[in-house]
Amino acid sequence: MVTVLETWRLRDEFAGQALELMQDMDELVGPPAHVDPGWCEHGRFFQRQSTPGEIWMMYAWRSRSEHEEFIRNEELLLADFYAKYCVGPREITYFTELPVDVDAADGSS
């Protein structure tokens, strides 16, 4: 499993509408994602306090290769959204979670 971080950069004039716009985006691309076998969980959205137009969306996908294949079609669905509300396309970063045992680190195990 891979953790996906999408960074969305809204145009300054739309930063105050981030919740509404991210909901609109999710309604646009969410239904096809939720039926894809690579889908593992709903996304979580975070608005950067120092830069309100920057939104991070994090979620898990079964594999990077499956996700890269899936998002090719998503990009077609998002073209108008990008053009109207964003400074450019989303940036996608992939992470592998490290299995650090945080309970053992504090000595309470």
C-alpha positions, 0 to 999 in steps of 0.5 A: 500500500502507498500513501498519496499526497496531492497538493492543490494550489487554488488561485488566491481569489478562491482560497476562501472557498476551499471547502466548497471547491474541494467538495466539488472536486471530490464529487467529480472524481470520487465516484470512479475512485471509490469503485476502483480496486486500488482504492483503500480509503477516503481522502483527508483534506488539510488547508495550510494555515500560512497559505490558505490556497494550498490544500493537501489531500492524503489517502491510501492506494493499493500501489503506486503503479495502479494509482498512476494508471488510474489518475490518467483518466482523472486528469481528463475530468479535472481539466476545467477545474484546474483552468477555473480554480487552480494555478496549475495541476495538482502535484502528487507525491507518494510515500511509504509508511515506515513501521515505527513502533511508537509504543516501544519508543516511549518505554510503555510496552 
